[in-house]
Amino acid sequence: MHRIGIGYDIHPLIEGRPLILGGVRIEYVKGLMGHSDADVLTHAIIDAMLGATALGDLGQHFPDRDPAYRNASSFTLLEKTVRLVHKAGYTLVNVDSNVVLQEPKLSPYIERICATLAEPLGVVPERVSVKARTNERFGPEGCGEAASAHAVVLLESR
């Protein structure tokens, strides 16, 4: 049996925070504001996995009002989510995702992001697709005010 899930996240860009996407630190003058490290890509993948298994969403499992998750690495949350998905009887087949932000250019980082995400997901990097979009200077992402990510996952029963 296969299950499909979709995930989405958005965070404002601000100075004084690191920009982390898919567990990789991206060199840039701004980072994402959030309770955890605000890794929108990893958050979107987590939401997609939780959705595919009908286990709720990121906020239900890792609420931003819980001090335990203050400045938490999104990879810690991803590892916990993978365990929940396995406990529900599923494994990841693949993930396809878009990261939307005007700057910086992500093409030098894409291969590393895919490899970094593949490890906690338990798949080879070729099963992780990350694409970068600029939003053509439109909306909060295009104006440099925010970054967002969309993810779709395919799970199969174990």
N, C-alpha and C positions, 0 to 999 in steps of 0.2 A: 504494500500500500504506500502511496505517495501523498505528501501534504505540501502545500505551497503557502508561504507567508510573505507579507509585505511589511516593511518598516520605514519609518520616516523620523527625522529629528532635525532641529534647527537651533542654533545658539548664536547670540550676538558676538561680534568680534570687538575686542577691546585691547588697549595697550596694557602691558604688564603681566600678561599671561602667555604661557607657551601654546603654540599651535600644534595639537596632537591629532593626527588622523590615521585611523587604522593601527594605532599603537606606535606610529612613527612620528618623531618630532620633526616638524617642518620649519625651516628657517624663515622667519617672517617677523615683522615689527609688532604684529598683533597676534593675540590668541583668542580662544573661545572661552566665554564666561559661562560658568555653570557650577553646580554644587560639587560634582566630581571633576575629572579632568576635561569634561565637556567634549569628548571625542565623538562628534556627530556620526561619523561613519560606523564606528563600533556600536554606538547606541542604536542606529537604524538596523544593523544586522541582528542585534539582540532582540529588538522588537519583532523583527520578521520571524525569528526562530520561535519566540514565545507565541506569536500569532498562529504560526503553522501548527503548533501543538495545542492550541486553545488554552494556553496557560496564563493568559493575561497580558500585561505589558510591563515595560521597564519600570514605570513609576510604582506599580503594585509590588514588585519584587525588591526594588532598590529606591525607596522613596527619598526625595530630596530634603525632607524634614528630619531624616534620620542622620544624626551626627556620625554614625559609623561609615557613611559614604562620602563625607566631606573630603574633597580632594582625592578621592579614591581613583585608582587606575581603572579605566574602563575594561582593561583586560582581565582584571579580577572579576568584574561583573560578567564578562563574556565566558570565562572559565566556569563560573557558577551556573550560567545559563546552559552551557553545553552539558553539564552534569544533569540538569533538570530535563533537558531534551532526551538524553540517554535513558534516564529513569522512566520517562514516558514511553520508551521503546523505539526511539527514532535516532537516525544518524543523518548528518548533512551529506547531500549529494553535491550541491554547488550553491554558490551565492553570486548574484549579479548586482552591482551597485553603481550609483552616480553620486559624486560629491559636487556640490554647486557652490562656487565662490569665484569672485572676479580675480583676485590675486591671493597668493602667489601662484605661479604655474606649477602644477603638480606632476607633469610628465616625468621629471627626473626622479620622482619618488614612487611612482606607481608599482614598479616591479618589487621594490622593497616592501611596500604596504601589503601587496598580495602575499608575499612570502611570510611576513610577520603575522598576518591574520590567519594564514593556513595552519600554523602550528596549533594554537588553542582550538581551532575548529576541527582538527583531526583529519585534514585533507591535504592533498598536494596543492601547491600554489596555482596550478593550472585550473583548479576548480573554483578559484576566487577571481572574480572580475571586478575591477574598480575602474570607473571612467570618470574623467574630470569635465565639468561644464562651467562656463563662465556666467551664464544668464544674460549675456550681451548688454551689460551695464543697466539691466532692468531689475527692479525690486530690491529688497534688502541685500541679497547676495550680490547682485550686479553692481550695487552702489558701494560695496565694501563694508557694509554694516553687519553682515551675518554670513554664516556658512550653513548649508543644509546637506543632508544626505538621504537618499532613497535606497532601499535594498529589497531584493526579492530572494528568497531561499527556497530550495527544493529539499525536502526531507524524505527519507524512505524508512519503512519499518525495519527493525533489526531482526 
